[in-house]
């Protein structure tokens, strides 16, 4: 969410009515999340000036660990230098820390491609935004899910119930530090996740939604102490419930 919001912001800056705008003091502390959108808190160091040049050698874009050769345009400006400077700073301050984590395994190669392409400045801001929107579409639609055996049939579902909240086993990347709370596309995906975790005996699908509209599911090591909840459905492994009365 943070990276996509940042890319949308940089897309606007690259195509602003004033021209391509560069953020000269590009640091994480210069941004804040407001209602799920990343915003710049200080525009004092923003500039629409693009570096002047006489030849291509005047247009090296230098960073502490990398340098990129750029072209000198016929009007004597380094082509796209503001856009590329913003994008590489996004890569080194945000993408490298956030993109390798939290995505479903099937989407991780696509995010790695974005990471590598922006790190080498092979992508401009237009291509980067398209790549992010593709990943978002796959994530929201569930098209990233690979065909697999149907596992939900191995669970008993109880509508209108959930288990008592409390600290349980942890998992990554959980929305809660007290247990294993993950976003899912469907109960079928939740069943596959539960089967992949040795501690999991049940999971609860609630009406809570993430910023993409995906429901949250809580995975738990037991299923006892059920309490009524009209907005929840608890799924219990048949093997865990055998010999017990529901």
Buried (B, 14 or more C-beta within 10 A) or exposed (E): BBBBBBBBBBBEBBEEEEBBBBBEEBEEEBBEEEEEBBEBEEEEEBBEEBBEBEEEEEBBBEEEEEEBEBBBEEEEBBBBBBBBBBBBBBBBBBBEEBBEEBBBEEBBEBBEBBBEBBBEBEBBBEBBBEBBEEBBEBBBEBEBBEEEEEBBEBBBEBEEBBBEBEEBBEBEEBBBEEBBBBBBBBBBBBBBBBBEBEBBBBBBBBEBEBEEEBBBBBBBBBBEEBEEBEEBBBBBBEEBBEEEEE
